[in-house]
Structures are given as structure tokens and as C-alpha cells.
Amino acid sequence: MPGSEDNSPAIEVDGLTKRFGKTEALAGVSLNVPAGTVVGLLGPNGAGKTTTVRVLATLLRPDSGLVRVAGHDVRESPDAVRRAIGLTGQYAALDEFQSGRSNLAMIGRLAGLSRRAAHSRASELLDRFGLTDAAGRAVKTYSGGMRRRLDLAASLVGRPRILFLDEPTTGLDPHSRLVMRDVIRDHVAAGVTLLLTTQYLEEADQLADRIAVIDHGLVIAEGTPDELKATAGASYLAVTVSADSDPDTAADVLAALGTGPVSTGPGERQLRVLADGQPHLATRAVQVMARAGVYLDDCRISRPSLDDVFLILTGHQASQQEGAAGSAAKPARATTGASR
């Protein structure tokens, strides 16, 4: 497994800056990715996510700062970095006039595989991504989702130790997104390190060991998904009282179970109270309510989501990112969990 012999990070970034003319794309990004882990990089459009990935993949030269990938400085040893990584960008980089199989086999040959091994790896990946039936067709005949899957397969041909996926599931149908998530899990289980940018926050929540939120060219928050969600506020026990039960009695029970005052709304039979991290509170609530003669139509723990975190940190929801990078005031950094 990569990274098993020492504790060196797979990706080490400290004070990374990058300007395009008068535009400061990266203003001092710092990031540490342990080997064999998944780190999700989230942020508004224009925040610096793709620029960061392109620097790490040696496609852009940094202006300043320390940037190491697989132990190699991206400026001093770009070829060594490229041999260790795989990259899928936001747009497919494929030869439209070659078949899907030929594209993957060609990439395999460029990665140093023998002809036989390259064709074997191409067949394996075409099957994994559900493209076997279209393997002999020119890529220009593929649908957008098929092209995206082929591009993802191309990034895996050389069995990279470190994988950069920049918006990997954009344009994929729900089934293909699930396939891609399974592929990611398989590769991480085999020791691959993954840096992932995505517009689907539930994807980052499910896949990432840690998440870094970037805005205005800076990492402004970092932690596990649960740590970040904890910064968005407390969890609530929310119940809906059945029509044949007394809401006032239910409110008294909730007041005894929870922390703080009981709130109502949006309907008078919908009540909630701070859960305060109590284990099995929903189960206990149902049991105590039943003993008090109160029956519920619904009972759940309402927890903050990553979208809540995104809204608090960046000033807008992840689904409404257009133009957001320049609209919010520059926020302060908030790091949770272990720091660098």
C-alpha cells in the first residue's frame, strides 16, 4: 500500500500562490493529504479549486509556496510527479476519431505498459465503466455521459498512486455516479490517495475522510465531514404529533428529554428541541411518548448538512455558486480536528 512504509504525506502544500495578471487565483493555499485517504476540496465557482488541482498535476507552475506530490517538488521534478498521478479534469481529453478501446490502449502504451498489458487494462476498464458494447466505436459518437466515463477510465489506466478528480461525476446520470463512487472506494481500499473536487456535497460527505473548503484562493475550513457539520450548529429532535394526541403533552415530554425550550412549527403539531448529542434520543422519545399516551407521525434527529456548512462559510448554497467567488467578503479560516 502506498504510504505504508513512512508517514510522509502524499500531497503537501504550504503557502501556494498563483496569479493570472491582476487576478489572485490562489492566495496562500495550505493543504496536507495523508497517503491512502480521500480529501474533498469544496468551494464556490472561481474559488481556486481547479487552479489548485492543475498546479498539483504540474499543468500550471506555482508562483510561490511549497508544493510536493508523492514526495516530489512540482517545480523541480514534474516528470516524477506525473509518473505517480492520474488526473481527470472537468472536460474530456480524448481523441474523438479513435475508438474508446484505442484511446485507453494508447494511454496505456504512453504509461509504459506492453501492448498486451495495455489492451488488457483497456478491456478491464471498459467493462468496469459499462462501455464494452461501445468499445469499438469512435469517441465522437459517444454521448456526453459515455465520454465522461471514458475520461474517468483513462485516468486509471496507469494505476496511479495519487488520483486527482476534478468534478468527476459532473454530467453523469445517477447510476453512473454510483458506479464511479464504487470505483473510487475500490481504489482507496487498495491504497490510492484521492483529491476530489465535486459540486455534489453528498458525494463528498460519503467519500471523503476529510474536507477542505476553499474560497478566495484560501483554505478557510478543514476537518472530517462530521467535524465541519458540527460547526454549523446543534442537532434537533423533531417530532410530528398525531392528530389524536395532545401537542401540549408532547411538548412537556420533549422538554424533559431535550435541552432548552421546545419550539413549534411550521405546524402546531410539529415540535423540536435541541438533541445535545444524546445517544438513541429518537428511540427513547417514541417510547416515552407512548407511555404518556402520545403517538407520533414522525420522529427524527435533524442534523446540519454539508450544504449548511457551505452556506455559513461562503455565504451561499452549493447549488447557487454562479458568480459567488467575488460576491462574499473574505472569510476567516476555521480549522477543525488535527491541524497541520
N, C-alpha and C positions, 0 to 999 in steps of 0.2 A: 504494500500500500504506500502511495506517495506520502511523504512526510512522516512515516513511521520511524525513521532512523534518527531524526533530530526534531527539535521544536521550532525550526525556522519557519516563519510564515510563508505561505505560498505567494501572497501578494502583500507588499509593504509600500505604503505611500505616506509621505510626510511633507506637508507644505507645498503640494503640487499647484503650480500656477500655469495658466495659458491664456494668452491674449490673441484676439484677431483684430488687428488695427486698434481702434479705441475701445473695443468691446472686451471686457474682462470675463472670459468664459469660466475660468477656474481661479478662485481667489485664495487658495491655500488648503486644498483638499488633503485630509489625512485619513488613512484607512488601513486596517490590518486584517488580513483574511487568513486564518489558520488553514493548514493543509487538510483536505478531506471534508471541508464544510461548505455550506451554501450560504452566501451573503446576498441579500436582496438590496439593490440600490434603487430607492424610490425618490421621486421628486417631480415638480411641475415640468411641463414642456419648457425647454430653454434653461433649465436649472444647472445643467452641466453633466448629466448622466452619460450621454453618448460621447461627449468630449473626453470624459474620464476613461471610458472603455477604449476609445481609439488611441489614447496615449498609452494605456496598458498593453494594447495589442501592437504597439510600435507603428501605428498608422499616422500618428501625429507626434511631433517632437515637443516635449515639455519645455517651458521657458525657464522654470526653476523648480527646485524641490527634489527630494529623494523618491525614486520610483524603481522598485525591484519586483520582478516577476520570476518565480521559480529560482530565486537566488541571484538573478542576473539583472544588472542595471540596464534599463531600456535604451539608454543613450549609448552606453559603451559596448553592449553585447546584444544588439537587436536580433541577430540571427539565432542566437541561443534561446532567446525568448520565444521566437516564432516556432522553433522546434518543439517547444513544450506546451504550446497553447492550441486551442481551437476557437474559432470566432464565427458567430452568426450575427450579422448586422440586421438593421431594420429593412433592408432591401436585398433581394436575392442577387447573388453574384454568380450567375450560371451562364453557360454557353447555350443560347436558345436554339441553335441549329443542330446540336448534338442531342442524343438520347439521354434520358436520365441515367441509364446504366453507364454510358460512355463518360458522362460528367463525373460520376463518382469514381470510376476506374482511373480516369485521368488524374484526379486529385490524389488517389492512392499512389499512383506512379510518382507524382511530384513529391509525395511524402516519403518516398524511398522504398515502397513495397514492390515486390516482384510482380510481374504481370499476373501470374496465377493468384497471388495473395490479394492483389488489388481487385480483381474480378470477384473473388470470393467475398471480400469485405463489402463490395458494392451490392452483391446479391443479398447478403445478410441485412444490410441497412434498408434496402428496398423493401424487403419483407417486413422489417420492423416498423416501417412507416406506412405500410399499406400501399406501396407503389409498384408491386411486382407486375401487375397487369399492364401498367403503363411504361414499364422499364425500357421498351424498345422504341417508344415514341419520342419525337423531337420535343424538347422542353417548351418550345413556343406554342405547342398545342395543349399544354397543361393549364388547368385552372389556377387562379391565384393561390388557393389553399394547397394545391398539389405542389406548386413551385416553392411555397414556403416550407413544406415538409421536406422537399428535396434539398433545400438550402440547409435545413437543420441536420439532415443526414450527412451533408458534405462536411460540416464542422466536426463530425465524429469519425471520419474515415481514418485519420491517423492515430486514433486512440489517445487524445491529448491528456496530459496530466492536469491541465488547468483549462477551463472552458469559460469563455465569455459569451453570454447570451443576451443580446440587446433587443428587447421586446420580441422574444422568440415566438410567442403564440399569437401575435397580432395578425389578424386575417384568417385564423384557423377556426373551423367550426368546433362546437363543444366536444365532439368525440375526438377530434384530432388534438385538442388541447389536453384531454385526459391521457391520450397516448404519449404526448410529449412529456407530461408530468411523470408518467411511469418510466420513460427513458431517463429522465433526469435522476429519479430515485435510484434506478439501477446503476448509473454511472457513479453517483455519490457513494453508494454502498461498496463500489469497487475501489474507492479511494480518490476519485476525481474531485478537484476543487472547482467550485462554480461561483461565478459572479453573475448575477441575474438582474436585469432591469425589466420591469413589466408595468403595464398600465392596469393589470388585474390584481387588486390588492389581496383578494382571497388566495390568489396563486402564491404570492409572497408569503402570506400567512401559513399556507400549507407546506411550502417547500423550504423556506429559509430558516437556518439556525439563528442567524442574526440579521437585522435590517439596519441599514444606514439611510437616513433621509437627507437628501442634498437639495439646497436651494441657494440661489445667488452665488453659485460656484463654491459653496462651503458645505461640509457635512454638519448639519445643525442638530441631529439627534441620532443616537445609535443604541441598540440593545436587542434583546430577543423580542419576538412579537408580543409575548405576554408582558414583558417589562415596558414596552412602549405603550401598549394598551392601558396599562395601569396608570400611566401619566395622564391619560385622558379623563380620568375621573373614576368614581367608585361604581361598583356593580349594584343593581337593584333587584329585589324580589318583586315581581309584578304579577298580580292575580286579576282575574275577571270573575266576579261573584255571580253565581247562577241566579236566575230571576226569582226562584222560590226560596232564596236565602237572604238574610238581613245584612246589608252592607256595613251597618254600624258595628254589628258583632264581629264581622270580618276585620274591620279596621282595628278593633280592640285586640284581636288575636295578632294581627300584624305588628301592632305597636309593641306587644310583648316579645315577639320573635326577632324583630329587626332592630336597627339603630336609628334613632332620630324620629322625626314626625312622619306620619303616614300622609301621603299626597294622593289626590284624586284626579282622574282624567285620563283620556279626554271624556269618557262617560262616567256617570256616577257609580257604576258598578265595577270600574277599573281602578284598582288601588296599587300603590307601590311604596316600598320602604327600602332604605339602604340595607344591602346584604352584609356589608362589612366583612367579606371573606369567610363567612361561616360555612363549614362543610355540610353538604346534604340539606341545606336550608329549604329548598323547594319540597323535598320529600317530607320533611318534618312539618312544613306548613300545611300540606294536604292532610296529614294525619291529625294535627291539632285542630284544623278547621272542621274536619268530620266529627271529632269528638264534641265540638261546640255546636254541632248542628248546621254548619255552613258548608255548602257544596260549591265547587268551582268549575267554571267552564274552561279556564286556562290558568296555568301556573308555570312561571319560568323565571330563570335568572337572566336579567338583561345586562350584558357586558359591553363595554366600549369596543368598537371595531377599529381596524387599521384606518378605515376611512375617517373615523372621528379623530384619530391621531393626525392624519394628513391635514384635515381641516384646521385643527388647532395650530399646527406648526407652520403651515404655509398660507393660511387664510382662505383657502378654497378647497372644494372637494376634488378627489382624483378624477371624477368624471367631467369636471369643468375646468380643465387645465389651460385651455387656449388663452394665450396672452398673459398667463398668470405670473410668469417669471419676473416681469417687470412691474407688476401691479402692487405687490405687497412690500411692506417695509422689511428691511433685512432683519431676520430674527436672530435671537441669541442661541448659541449651541446648548443642547441639553443632552448629556450622555448618561445612559443608564447601564447598570451592570459593570462588568470588568472594563476598566479603561486601558488604553494603550500606555 
